Amino acid sequence: MLGYKEASCKHQGFTLVPMDLPPDIKKLDLSYNRLTRLYSNGFLRYKYLEYLLIDNNDIRWLHTTAFSSLSFLRHLSLSRNYLNVSESYPQGVFEPLNNLSVLDISRNMKYQDYNPYKIPVSGLSNLRELSIDLVFNATFGQQFKKLHNLQVLKLDYCHVNHLNNETFSEMPVNIREFHMTTCKYFVVIEGGVLIPFPHLKVLNLTNSNIHLAQALNILHPFQNKSMDALLFRGITRPDSKHSIDPVILTPEMMKYTYTICIKAMDLSANNIILVKNKSLVLFQRPECFETIIISANSFSVDSWEVDFVLFSFKMTNLKIIDISYFPLGFKNPTFLNVITKDNVTRVEKVQGKWARQHNSMTVLIPSQIHFFRITHMMTEGSFLEFKAKDSFLRHLEISYFETDFFPRINMEGFNSLEHLDLSGISSVKTIGDAKIPFLIHLKTLILRETNLINVLQTNITILRFCPNIMNLDISNNYIWKIKANSLGQLHNLKQLNLSHNLLETIPEVVTTFFSLDELDLSYNQLTTIGKNILGWIDNMHNKHGTFKLYLSNNPLICSCDTTKFLRWILTTKVELDNNGNYSCWVSSRKSINYTTNVAEDLHHYFVDCDNTVWIKVGISLLVSVLSSVLCIALLYNFRWRIMFFLFRNFRRFAEKGLELQFDYDVYISYSDDCVSFVKELQEKVEDEWGFKVCFEDRDFMIGESIATERATSINRCRHIIFLVTPSIVKNEWTRFEIERAKYEKFSKNLQKIVVITRDIPLDTIPIEFSTIWKDVLLIQWPVEKDEVQFAWQKLRLWFF
């Protein structure tokens, strides 16, 4: 045998084990097939197998010699079949598997029936990990006692509603990890249920319906011992049948926990509504802690922050802390999974000491912390500053933070920060106010839902503080354009996420990122991609050997003008999402199709494209000639008038100069029935968009002539908005303002005239608008909330 061979035979519809594979394969995956039985000597040909996966089939029966000759097998998985723990495993079926280390026969028992365990595992002397279903009234046999090397026990498909002190009495004593994570129904647990496991290091009850009080009570066998992880996330659920109450944490409940030296503890999502008498800071061995997760509970952070100050001084080895989703029950929170392996603890996402100063806090992050997350937090006061000195902090997430103002991030001395997430917080408060220090080691920056467009409109270079980032996520920010120097010189940028924005074309700035190999443009407003950008993408693929491009959910157009883009999709070597098959609007058929279908039959869809091109060329030439002749004739006949007109205008502009000044950006004309909307409009335009508004009720001088004030105010404004409502017909001043707007427009002082209609048909709009209708930008104000947001966006676009 040379090298390592494996065979992936998933989703092949096999009903029998295939016999035409190389005999020296070491891994065979037969998952997602139609096997119903494993017959005698079915794997005789593959005697060198080390990994055998037969998950997600319909297996209900195993022959006694089904695994004969597999003496090298180390990993066997039969998960998600129909193997009954009492009937499907004949005596001796596992005897040939002398070297088996991992056995997974979980998720087979689909119903809550009493089935005694008759699984012949006594010969598996080297088995270290066992995954099995926990059946109703579970009774394990003496055969399990002989698994002397078993270290990890995973109980899946939990059908029990009661665990007594004898349930696991026949399990081997050497088990170090106990996982029971799928108990949907409430389980009553007797206090001595874990006594058979004196060497336990990891207790994982995540998402089992147990209640935190019971979980803490069964820890008494481990008093004054060391444990790697106590994982109790989501084990307290409302249950009217069993009168399950929210958790009020007390020292009495935590008394066994206090004596244990714990490396990682997860108490998140347990409906804890109150922490009494310092219950979370009375641990006798605080120096043991490396990970603390207490997110998604309902007690107030303000009620225990002072106690946590003092306790944080003692947690000298703490590296990971997560205090998020407080104090409300947020929808779909993202939790951290604690993974302990080879005496090393880390976290992965699944779906400090504190100093009080009045009503605000400075968060001093201890230097040994590696991972700090505080997201979806609501607090009574404000955070002044997140401060770290000579810090080893790698991951900092301060996102979706409800506070009066965003705190400053202060890194004194050296810093090692590589990941920063500021999602859900206005970028004006963070980047705009320069509250982020220079982070030379930062590799990942996430700024989702930060209204980044407000900062991109300015002339500042927003990412100057992190020149070496490799991964940038600025999705969900209403971005429709990016200026050339807005993001800065990001020479190391490899992944850029611009999804869920309003881009109609790919910004040219992306072509300045010479290390880019992944670009996400999904959920934008792209209709095609231009020739230059396509060439740049191909060049980047050739340069790096790979390039990923995401274009799904854009309103692409399939037409004569986009044929180059359609051909490119078929021929490019760039890795496209959806295999390059996107929905598009076919202009020639007035229907929606897929880019692959259209690109493969371009001639059929666009048979007239070439003819259309020549017709356009001919018409263009003819129009050009006629236009030239007409222009020359007009210039010659009216040459003196044109010269006089140019001279007169030149003199007028020379007299006025180029310093045309406006005191306001927008003048609002309105009637009495839309005063409330004027207030809403003023807040939107001034407070959110940063423009200056002029309207009668606030800005007119008292004692001056109304007519003079209106005329002067319109003259001092760059644009004008007419709010047209039913009462406008009776408002004489509106007619005066229309006439004044006409004058200012013809005088070139007024730039844009916007008409917003509310609750009025177009045919009843005052006739005075007719003379300037060609210069009017009209918005018919909608009623539906979804459409109102679009109307605001449309109005905002017109102001630029």
C-alpha positions in Angstrom: 0.0 0.0 0.0 1.3 3.4 -1.0 -0.3 6.6 0.5 -3.7 7.1 2.1 -6.8 6.2 0.2 -10.4 7.0 1.0 -13.7 6.5 -0.8 -16.7 8.9 -0.5 -19.8 7.1 -1.6 -22.5 9.3 -0.2 -25.8 9.8 -1.9 -25.3 7.0 -4.4 -28.5 5.1 -3.7 -26.6 1.9 -2.7 -28.6 -0.9 -1.2 -25.6 -3.1 -0.7 -22.0 -2.4 0.2 -20.1 -1.8 -3.2 -17.5 -4.4 -4.1 -15.7 -2.6 -6.8 -13.6 -0.2 -4.7 -9.9 -0.4 -4.2 -9.1 -3.0 -1.5 -6.5 -0.9 0.2 -8.8 2.1 1.1 -8.5 3.2 4.7 -11.7 5.3 4.9 -15.1 4.5 3.5 -18.1 6.8 3.7 -21.5 5.2 2.8 -23.7 7.8 4.4 -27.0 8.8 2.9 -27.6 5.6 1.0 -30.4 2.9 1.2 -28.7 0.2 3.1 -31.2 -1.8 5.3 -28.9 -4.6 6.5 -25.2 -5.3 6.9 -24.7 -8.9 5.7 -22.1 -11.4 6.6 -18.5 -10.6 5.5 -19.8 -7.4 3.7 -16.5 -5.7 4.2 -14.2 -8.7 3.7 -12.6 -7.0 0.7 -11.7 -3.9 2.7 -9.6 -5.3 5.5 -7.4 -2.2 5.8 -10.2 0.1 6.7 -9.6 2.4 9.6 -12.7 4.7 9.3 -16.1 3.4 8.4 -19.1 5.8 8.2 -22.6 4.4 7.5 -24.8 7.3 8.8 -28.2 8.2 7.6 -29.3 4.9 6.0 -32.2 2.6 6.9 -30.2 -0.1 8.7 -32.2 -2.2 11.1 -30.2 -5.4 11.5 -26.5 -6.4 11.7 -25.2 -9.9 10.9 -22.9 -11.4 13.5 -20.0 -11.4 11.1 -20.8 -8.1 9.4 -17.5 -6.6 10.5 -15.3 -9.6 10.2 -11.7 -8.9 9.0 -11.9 -5.2 10.1 -9.2 -5.6 12.7 -7.6 -2.2 11.8 -10.8 -0.3 12.2 -10.5 2.6 14.6 -13.7 4.6 14.0 -17.2 3.2 13.3 -20.2 5.4 12.9 -23.8 4.0 12.4 -25.6 7.2 13.5 -29.2 8.0 12.3 -30.3 4.6 11.3 -33.0 2.3 13.0 -30.8 0.1 15.1 -32.6 -1.0 18.3 -30.5 -1.2 21.4 -32.2 -4.4 22.4 -32.7 -6.3 19.2 -30.3 -5.1 16.4 -26.9 -6.1 17.8 -26.2 -9.9 17.8 -23.7 -11.4 20.2 -20.1 -11.2 18.8 -20.9 -8.5 16.1 -18.1 -6.3 17.5 -15.6 -9.0 18.3 -13.3 -8.4 15.3 -12.9 -4.7 16.1 -10.0 -5.1 18.5 -8.6 -1.6 17.7 -11.9 0.3 17.7 -11.5 3.6 19.5 -14.7 5.5 18.5 -18.1 4.0 18.2 -21.1 6.2 17.3 -24.5 4.4 17.3 -26.5 7.4 18.3 -29.8 8.8 17.0 -31.2 5.4 16.2 -33.9 5.2 18.9 -36.7 7.4 17.5 -39.4 6.7 20.2 -39.8 6.8 23.9 -40.1 3.0 24.7 -38.4 0.9 27.3 -35.6 -1.0 25.7 -32.8 -2.6 27.9 -29.4 -2.3 26.5 -28.2 -5.6 24.8 -25.2 -4.2 22.9 -22.2 -6.6 23.0 -19.5 -4.1 23.7 -17.5 -6.1 26.3 -14.9 -7.0 23.8 -14.1 -3.4 22.8 -11.2 -3.1 25.1 -9.6 -0.1 23.3 -12.8 1.9 23.0 -12.3 5.5 24.2 -15.4 7.3 22.9 -19.0 6.0 22.8 -22.0 7.9 21.4 -25.3 6.2 22.2 -29.0 7.0 22.7 -30.4 7.4 26.2 -33.6 5.4 26.3 -36.6 5.5 28.6 -35.9 3.9 32.0 -32.3 3.2 30.9 -30.7 0.0 32.2 -27.1 -0.6 31.1 -25.7 -4.1 31.4 -22.5 -5.4 32.9 -20.9 -5.5 29.5 -20.4 -1.7 29.7 -18.4 -2.1 32.9 -15.7 -3.9 30.9 -14.9 -0.8 28.8 -11.9 0.0 30.9 -10.5 2.6 28.5 -13.7 4.5 27.8 -13.0 8.2 28.3 -15.9 10.0 26.6 -19.6 9.1 26.9 -22.1 11.0 24.7 -25.8 10.4 25.2 -27.9 11.4 22.3 -31.6 11.2 21.5 -32.5 11.5 25.2 -35.9 9.9 25.9 -35.6 9.8 29.7 -37.7 11.8 32.2 -36.0 10.5 35.3 -32.3 9.7 36.2 -31.8 7.9 39.5 -28.7 7.2 41.4 -28.3 3.7 39.8 -28.8 4.7 36.1 -25.1 4.8 35.4 -23.9 2.4 38.1 -22.8 -0.2 35.4 -20.7 2.3 33.5 -16.9 2.2 33.8 -15.4 4.5 36.5 -12.7 6.0 34.2 -15.0 8.2 32.1 -13.7 11.8 32.0 -16.3 13.4 29.7 -20.1 13.1 30.1 -22.3 14.7 27.4 -26.1 14.7 27.6 -27.3 17.5 25.3 -30.7 16.6 23.8 -33.2 16.0 26.6 -36.3 17.8 25.3 -38.6 16.8 28.1 -38.0 17.8 31.7 -35.7 15.3 33.5 -35.8 14.7 37.2 -32.3 13.9 38.4 -31.4 12.4 41.7 -28.4 13.9 43.5 -26.1 10.9 43.3 -26.4 10.2 39.6 -22.8 11.1 38.8 -21.2 9.2 41.7 -20.1 6.4 39.3 -17.8 8.9 37.5 -15.3 10.0 40.1 -12.7 11.1 37.5 -15.1 13.3 35.5 -13.5 16.4 34.0 -16.1 17.6 31.5 -19.8 17.8 32.3 -21.8 19.0 29.3 -25.6 19.2 29.7 -26.2 21.9 27.1 -29.8 22.4 26.0 -31.1 19.5 28.1 -34.2 20.3 30.0 -32.9 19.9 33.5 -33.0 23.2 35.4 -29.9 24.9 36.7 -30.7 24.0 40.3 -30.6 20.3 39.6 -27.4 20.6 37.6 -25.6 22.4 40.4 -26.9 19.9 42.9 -25.4 16.8 41.2 -21.9 18.3 41.5 -21.4 17.3 45.1 -19.2 14.2 44.2 -16.7 16.7 42.7 -16.1 19.0 45.7 -12.5 20.1 46.1 -11.6 18.5 42.7 -10.6 20.0 39.4 -12.8 20.0 36.3 -12.1 21.2 32.8 -15.6 22.4 31.9 -19.1 22.8 33.3 -21.3 23.5 30.4 -24.9 24.3 31.5 -26.1 26.5 28.7 -29.9 26.5 28.1 -30.9 23.9 30.6 -33.6 26.0 32.4 -36.8 26.2 30.3 -40.4 27.4 31.2 -42.5 24.3 32.0 -46.0 24.8 33.5 -46.4 21.0 34.0 -43.5 20.8 36.4 -43.8 24.4 37.8 -40.4 25.4 36.5 -39.6 28.8 37.9 -36.9 31.3 36.7 -33.6 31.0 38.5 -32.7 33.1 41.5 -29.1 32.3 42.1 -28.1 32.0 45.7 -24.9 30.8 47.6 -26.8 27.7 48.7 -27.4 26.6 45.1 -23.7 27.2 44.3 -22.2 25.7 47.4 -20.7 22.6 45.6 -19.5 24.6 42.7 -17.5 27.0 44.9 -15.1 24.3 46.0 -14.3 23.0 42.5 -11.3 24.2 40.5 -13.1 25.0 37.2 -11.4 26.0 33.9 -14.5 26.7 31.8 -18.0 27.5 33.0 -21.0 28.3 30.8 -24.2 29.4 32.6 -25.7 31.2 29.6 -29.4 31.2 28.7 -30.7 29.9 32.0 -33.4 32.4 32.8 -31.4 33.8 35.7 -33.4 36.8 36.9 -31.5 37.7 40.1 -28.1 37.1 41.6 -28.2 37.2 45.3 -25.5 37.7 47.9 -22.6 37.7 45.5 -23.4 34.2 44.3 -21.2 34.5 41.2 -18.1 35.7 42.9 -17.6 33.3 45.9 -15.5 30.7 44.2 -12.6 29.4 46.3 -10.3 28.8 43.3 -10.7 31.9 41.0 -7.2 31.4 39.6 -8.5 28.2 37.9 -10.9 30.0 35.6 -9.9 30.3 31.9 -13.4 30.8 30.4 -16.5 32.3 31.8 -19.8 32.6 29.8 -22.9 34.0 31.4 -24.7 35.5 28.5 -28.5 35.6 27.6 -29.8 35.8 31.2 -32.2 38.4 32.6 -30.5 39.8 35.7 -29.3 43.3 35.6 -25.6 43.8 35.0 -25.7 46.9 37.2 -26.6 44.7 40.2 -23.3 42.8 40.3 -20.7 44.8 38.5 -19.0 46.1 41.7 -18.7 42.5 43.0 -17.2 41.5 39.7 -14.6 44.2 40.0 -13.1 42.7 43.1 -13.4 39.1 41.7 -11.7 39.9 38.4 -8.4 40.7 40.3 -8.3 37.1 41.4 -9.0 35.4 38.0 -5.3 35.6 37.0 -5.6 32.9 34.2 -8.9 34.1 32.7 -8.6 34.2 28.9 -12.2 34.1 27.5 -15.1 36.1 28.8 -18.6 36.5 27.3 -21.2 38.8 28.9 -23.8 39.4 26.2 -27.5 39.5 25.5 -28.5 41.3 28.8 -31.0 41.8 30.2 -33.7 41.0 27.6 -34.4 37.8 25.8 -32.9 38.6 22.3 -34.1 36.7 19.3 -31.7 34.1 17.9 -28.6 34.9 20.1 -25.2 33.6 18.9 -23.6 31.5 21.7 -20.1 30.3 22.1 -19.4 26.5 22.3 -16.7 25.6 24.7 -14.4 22.9 23.3 -12.0 21.1 25.6 -9.5 18.8 24.0 -6.0 17.6 25.1 -6.2 19.8 28.2 -6.7 22.9 26.0 -9.9 25.0 26.1 -11.1 27.1 23.2 -14.5 28.6 22.0 -16.2 28.8 18.7 -19.4 30.6 17.7 -22.7 28.6 17.1 -25.3 30.2 15.5 -12.1 42.4 33.1 -12.2 44.4 36.1 -14.6 47.3 36.3 -14.2 50.7 37.9 -17.4 52.7 38.5 -17.3 56.4 37.9 -20.7 58.1 38.6 -23.1 56.5 36.1 -20.4 55.5 33.7 -17.8 52.8 33.7 -14.3 52.2 32.5 -13.8 48.6 31.5 -10.2 47.6 32.3 -9.6 44.4 30.3 -7.0 42.2 32.2 -3.8 41.7 30.1 -4.1 37.9 30.0 -7.6 38.0 28.4 -7.5 36.6 24.8 -11.2 36.7 23.9 -13.6 39.4 25.1 -17.2 39.6 23.9 -19.9 42.0 25.1 -22.7 42.2 22.5 -26.5 43.0 22.6 -26.1 44.7 25.9 -28.5 47.2 27.5 -27.2 49.0 30.6 -28.5 51.8 32.7 -25.4 53.9 32.6 -22.7 54.4 29.9 -19.3 52.9 29.3 -16.6 55.6 29.1 -13.7 53.5 27.9 -12.5 50.0 27.2 -8.9 50.0 28.3 -6.1 47.4 28.0 -2.5 47.7 28.8 0.3 45.5 27.3 -2.6 43.2 26.4 -2.6 39.7 24.8 -6.2 40.3 23.7 -6.8 38.7 20.3 -10.6 38.9 19.8 -12.7 42.0 20.9 -16.4 42.1 20.1 -18.4 45.2 21.2 -21.5 45.0 19.0 -25.2 46.0 19.1 -24.5 48.0 22.2 -27.3 50.1 23.7 -25.6 52.9 25.5 -25.7 56.7 25.7 -22.5 57.1 23.7 -19.9 54.7 22.4 -16.9 54.3 24.7 -13.3 54.9 23.6 -11.1 51.9 23.0 -7.7 52.5 24.5 -4.7 50.2 24.0 -1.7 51.2 26.0 1.7 49.6 25.4 1.8 46.7 23.0 -1.4 45.1 21.7 -2.1 41.9 19.8 -5.7 42.5 18.7 -6.5 40.5 15.6 -10.3 40.5 15.5 -12.6 43.5 16.1 -16.4 43.5 15.7 -18.3 46.8 16.1 -21.4 45.8 14.3 -24.7 47.4 15.1 -23.2 50.6 16.4 -23.3 53.8 14.4 -19.9 54.4 12.7 -20.3 58.1 13.4 -19.9 57.3 17.1 -16.8 55.0 16.5 -14.8 55.9 13.4 -16.3 59.3 13.0 -15.3 60.3 16.5 -11.9 58.7 16.3 -12.5 56.4 19.3 -10.4 53.5 17.9 -6.6 53.4 18.4 -4.1 52.4 15.8 -4.2 48.6 15.5 -1.3 47.3 13.5 -1.9 43.6 14.1 -5.7 43.7 13.3 -6.6 41.1 10.7 -10.4 41.0 10.8 -12.7 44.0 11.1 -16.5 43.6 11.1 -18.7 46.7 10.7 -22.1 45.3 9.9 -25.2 47.5 10.3 -23.2 50.6 11.3 -24.7 53.1 8.9 -21.2 53.4 7.4 -22.6 55.4 4.5 -22.7 58.4 6.8 -18.9 58.3 7.2 -18.1 57.3 3.6 -19.7 60.6 2.5 -17.0 62.5 4.3 -13.5 63.0 3.0 -11.8 61.1 5.8 -9.9 57.8 5.3 -12.0 55.6 7.6 -9.7 52.6 8.0 -6.4 54.4 8.5 -6.3 52.8 12.0 -6.0 49.2 10.7 -3.7 49.2 7.6 -3.0 45.4 7.7 -6.5 43.9 7.8 -7.1 40.8 5.7 -10.8 40.4 6.2 -13.3 43.4 6.1 -17.1 43.0 6.5 -19.1 46.2 5.8 -22.3 44.6 4.8 -25.8 45.9 5.6 -24.8 49.6 5.5 -26.9 51.1 2.7 -23.8 51.8 0.7 -24.4 53.0 -2.9 -21.0 54.4 -3.6 -17.5 54.4 -2.2 -15.0 57.2 -2.8 -11.6 56.4 -4.1 -9.7 57.1 -0.9 -12.4 56.3 1.7 -11.1 52.9 2.8 -7.4 53.7 2.6 -4.5 51.6 1.3 -5.3 48.0 2.3 -2.5 46.1 0.7 -3.1 42.9 2.7 -6.9 42.7 2.2 -8.0 39.3 1.1 -11.7 39.1 1.9 -14.2 41.9 1.4 -17.9 41.6 2.2 -20.1 44.3 0.6 -23.3 42.3 0.6 -26.7 43.7 1.5 -26.0 47.2 0.3 -27.3 49.4 -2.6 -24.4 49.2 -5.1 -25.5 49.5 -8.7 -21.9 49.1 -10.0 -18.8 47.6 -8.5 -16.8 50.4 -6.9 -13.5 51.1 -8.6 -11.8 51.2 -5.2 -11.9 47.4 -5.0 -9.4 47.2 -7.9 -6.8 48.9 -5.6 -6.8 45.9 -3.3 -4.1 43.8 -4.9 -4.3 40.9 -2.4 -8.1 40.4 -2.7 -9.2 36.8 -3.4 -12.8 36.9 -2.2 -15.5 39.5 -2.9 -19.1 39.2 -1.7 -21.5 41.4 -3.7 -24.7 39.5 -3.1 -27.9 41.3 -2.3 -27.0 44.5 -4.0 -28.5 46.3 -7.1 -26.0 45.1 -9.8 -27.4 44.6 -13.3 -24.2 43.6 -14.9 -20.4 43.8 -14.5 -18.3 46.0 -16.7 -15.5 44.9 -19.0 -12.7 46.5 -16.9 -13.9 44.9 -13.6 -14.2 41.5 -15.3 -10.6 41.8 -16.6 -9.4 42.8 -13.1 -11.2 39.8 -11.5 -9.6 37.4 -14.0 -6.2 38.9 -13.4 -6.6 38.5 -9.6 -7.5 34.8 -10.1 -4.4 34.3 -12.3 -2.3 36.1 -9.7 -3.5 34.2 -6.6 -4.6 30.9 -8.2 -8.1 31.4 -6.7 -10.8 34.0 -6.5 -14.3 33.8 -5.1 -17.1 36.0 -6.2 -20.6 36.1 -4.8 -23.4 37.7 -6.9 -26.6 36.0 -5.9 -29.8 38.1 -5.3 -28.9 40.9 -7.6 -31.3 42.2 -10.3 -29.1 41.1 -13.2 -30.2 41.9 -16.8 -29.7 39.5 -19.7 -29.7 41.7 -22.9 -27.5 42.5 -25.9 -25.6 45.0 -23.7 -24.6 42.3 -21.2 -23.6 39.4 -23.5 -19.9 39.9 -22.6 -20.8 39.4 -18.9 -22.9 36.3 -19.7 -20.2 34.7 -21.8 -17.7 35.5 -19.0 -19.8 33.5 -16.5 -19.6 30.4 -18.7 -15.9 30.6 -19.4 -14.3 32.1 -16.3 -12.3 30.0 -13.8 -13.3 32.2 -11.0 -15.3 30.4 -8.2 -18.9 31.8 -8.3 -21.7 31.2 -5.8 -24.7 29.2 -7.1 -22.3 27.7 -9.7 -22.6 30.9 -11.6 -26.3 30.4 -12.3 -28.3 33.5 -11.3 -31.7 34.7 -12.1 -31.9 37.6 -14.6 -34.4 39.7 -16.5 -34.3 38.8 -20.2 -35.2 42.0 -22.0 -36.0 40.4 -25.3 -38.5 38.0 -23.8 -39.8 40.3 -21.0 -39.4 37.4 -18.5 -37.1 36.0 -15.9 -34.6 33.2 -16.7 -31.2 32.0 -15.5 -27.9 33.2 -16.7 -26.7 29.8 -17.6 -29.7 29.1 -19.9 -29.3 32.4 -21.6 -25.5 32.3 -22.0 -25.6 28.8 -23.5 -28.0 29.9 -26.2 -27.2 33.6 -26.8 -28.0 33.5 -30.5 -31.5 32.2 -29.8 -32.2 34.8 -27.2 -30.5 37.8 -28.9 -30.8 37.0 -32.6 -31.2 40.7 -33.5 -28.3 42.0 -31.5 -25.9 42.4 -34.4 -28.5 44.0 -36.6 -29.4 46.3 -33.8 -25.8 47.4 -33.5 -25.5 48.3 -37.1 -28.8 50.1 -37.1 -27.7 52.0 -34.1 -24.4 52.9 -35.8 -26.2 54.1 -38.9 -28.7 56.1 -37.0 -26.0 57.6 -34.9 -24.0 58.7 -38.0 -27.0 60.1 -39.6 -28.0 62.0 -36.5 -24.5 63.2 -36.1 -24.3 64.6 -39.7 -27.7 66.3 -39.4 -26.9 67.7 -36.0 -23.6 69.1 -37.3 -25.3 70.7 -40.3 -28.0 72.2 -38.1 -25.6 73.4 -35.5 -23.4 75.1 -38.1 -26.4 76.8 -39.7 -27.8 78.0 -36.4 -24.4 79.3 -35.3 -23.9 81.2 -38.5 -27.4 82.7 -38.6 -27.4 83.7 -34.9 -23.7 84.3 -34.5 -24.2 87.9 -33.3 -27.0 87.1 -30.8 -25.0 84.2 -29.4 -21.9 86.4 -28.9 -24.1 89.0 -27.2 -25.8 86.4 -24.9 -22.4 85.0 -23.9 -21.0 88.4 -23.2 -24.0 89.4 -21.1 -23.9 86.2 -19.0 -20.1 86.4 -18.6 -20.5 90.0 -17.3 -23.2 89.0 -14.9 -21.3 86.1 -13.4 -18.2 88.2 -13.2 -20.1 90.8 -11.2 -21.6 88.2 -8.9 -18.4 86.3 -8.5 -18.2 82.6 -7.7 -18.9 82.9 -4.0 -22.6 82.1 -4.1 -23.6 81.4 -0.4 -26.6 79.7 1.0 -27.7 80.0 4.6 -29.9 76.9 4.4 -29.9 73.6 2.4 -33.7 73.2 2.2 -36.7 75.5 2.4 -40.0 73.7 3.3 -43.3 75.0 2.0 -46.3 73.5 3.8 -49.9 74.0 5.0 -51.4 73.6 8.4 -52.5 70.0 7.9 -49.0 68.6 7.7 -47.2 70.4 10.6 -46.4 67.0 12.2 -44.9 65.7 9.0 -42.7 68.9 8.8 -41.4 68.0 12.3 -40.6 64.5 11.2 -39.0 65.8 8.0 -36.9 68.3 10.0 -35.6 65.6 12.3 -34.7 63.3 9.4 -33.0 65.9 7.3 -31.2 67.8 10.1 -30.5 65.2 12.7 -29.8 62.2 10.6 -28.6 63.6 7.2 -26.8 66.7 8.5 -28.6 69.3 6.3 -30.0 72.6 7.5 -33.7 73.3 7.1 -35.6 76.5 6.9 -39.4 76.6 7.7 -41.9 79.2 8.8 -42.7 78.2 12.3 -39.1 78.2 13.4 -36.9 80.4 11.2 -39.0 83.5 10.2 -38.1 86.8 11.8 -41.0 88.2 14.0 -42.2 91.6 12.9 -41.0 91.4 9.3 -43.3 91.3 6.3 -44.5 87.7 5.6 -44.0 88.1 1.9 -40.5 89.5 2.4 -39.6 86.7 4.8 -40.8 84.0 2.4 -39.0 85.5 -0.6 -35.7 86.1 1.4 -35.8 82.6 2.9 -36.3 80.9 -0.5 -33.4 83.0 -1.9 -31.1 81.8 1.0 -31.9 78.1 0.4 -30.2 75.7 -2.0 -33.3 73.5 -2.6 -37.0 73.8 -1.9 -39.6 71.1 -0.9 -43.3 71.6 -1.4 -45.5 69.5 0.8 -48.7 69.2 -1.2 -51.7 68.3 0.9 -55.5 68.8 0.5 -55.4 72.2 2.3 -52.8 73.6 -0.2 -55.7 74.6 -2.6 -56.8 77.3 0.0 -53.3 78.4 0.9 -52.5 81.7 -0.9 -49.0 81.8 0.4 -48.2 78.5 -1.3 -49.0 80.1 -4.7 -46.7 83.0 -3.7 -43.9 80.5 -2.8 -44.4 78.7 -6.2 -44.0 81.9 -8.1 -40.9 82.8 -6.0 -39.4 79.3 -6.7 -40.0 79.8 -10.4 -38.2 83.1 -10.2 -35.2 81.7 -8.3 -35.1 78.6 -10.6 -34.9 80.8 -13.7 -32.3 83.0 -12.0 -30.2 79.8 -11.5 -30.2 80.4 -7.7 -32.4 77.4 -6.8 -30.9 74.0 -7.6 -33.7 71.5 -7.0 -37.5 71.6 -6.5 -39.0 68.6 -4.8 -42.7 68.0 -4.6 -44.0 65.6 -1.9 -47.7 64.7 -2.2 -49.7 63.3 0.7 -53.3 62.3 0.6 -54.1 64.2 -2.6 -54.6 63.1 -6.2 -52.2 64.4 -8.8 -55.0 66.0 -10.9 -55.9 68.4 -8.0 -52.3 69.8 -7.6 -52.3 73.6 -8.1 -51.9 74.5 -11.8 -49.2 77.0 -10.9 -46.8 74.0 -10.8 -47.3 73.4 -14.6 -44.8 76.0 -15.7 -42.0 74.4 -13.7 -43.2 70.7 -13.8 -40.2 69.7 -16.0 -37.9 70.8 -13.2 -39.8 69.1 -10.4 -38.7 65.9 -8.6 -42.0 64.2 -7.5 -42.5 61.8 -4.6 -46.0 60.4 -3.9 -45.6 59.7 -0.2 -46.6 56.1 0.6 -48.6 54.7 3.5 -47.0 51.3 3.9 -44.0 51.3 6.3 -41.7 49.3 3.9 -42.4 51.8 1.1 -41.8 54.8 3.4 -38.2 53.7 4.0 -37.7 53.6 0.3 -39.2 57.1 -0.1 -36.8 58.5 2.5 -33.9 56.9 0.7 -35.1 58.4 -2.6 -35.4 61.9 -1.1 -31.9 61.6 0.4 -30.4 60.5 -3.0 -31.8 63.6 -4.6 -30.0 65.9 -2.2 -26.6 64.7 -3.3 
